[in-house]
Amino acid sequence: MPTDAHFYEPSRGHGLPHDPFNAIVGPRPIGWISSRSAAGHLNLAPYSFFNGFNYTPPIVGFASVGYKDSVRNIEATGEFCWQLATRALAEPMNASCAAVEPEVDEFELAGLTPADSRVVSVPHVKEAQVVFECRLTQTLQLQSAAGDKLETWMVLGEVVGVHIDPTLLEDGVYQTAAARPILRGGGPADYFEISQEQNFKMYRPS
């Protein structure tokens, strides 16, 4: 690390034109989450804080800055779906993040088709090449190191059903780059795409 490294304490500000945190922790997989309210209204929204957290059973999770419709719906019904955001669906994904009233159907807003799921009652995006059907395991309100409650909620769900477009399987092996997944970068508009050209092999030490 150079001696003239830019150092800052987040609580005192970063001193830069744009907060670098999201750009450093990235690119990040996108949590494109479908849910249904207790009253039956569909919701579809992308979250940039998303990842997988366990193998067996498979558990995924996303964090919502603010108690938004997705969190409220999932707590009410105990179910949601995650859809893989790809380059072909980038614009509809972006359209689904519009700040609209809870009664507005983002599937319709983004020109997407809700499809019945196999295990959960929440529909998923028919056009998506990969879908996880999930059941809620935990909802956590995050807190600071000082113990102060933050206005951010983390939702964890067990994956109970997986849909994979067969064109993404080669000899039974899932091809990560084939779907052209997109990931969130820093700044107000940066995204990245995974391509096979960027692939390299590195095996764990024995």
ABEGO torsion letter per residue (X at the ends): XBAABBBBBAAAEAGBABBAAAAABOBBBBBBBBBBBAAGBBBBBBBABBBBABAOBBBBBBBBBEBBAAAAAAAAAGBBBBBBBBAAAAAAAAAAABBBBAABBAAAAAGBBBBBBAABABBBBAABABBBBBBBABBBBBBBAAGBBBABBBBBBBBABBBBBAAABBGGBBBAAAAGBBBBBBEAABBBBBBAAABBBBBBBX
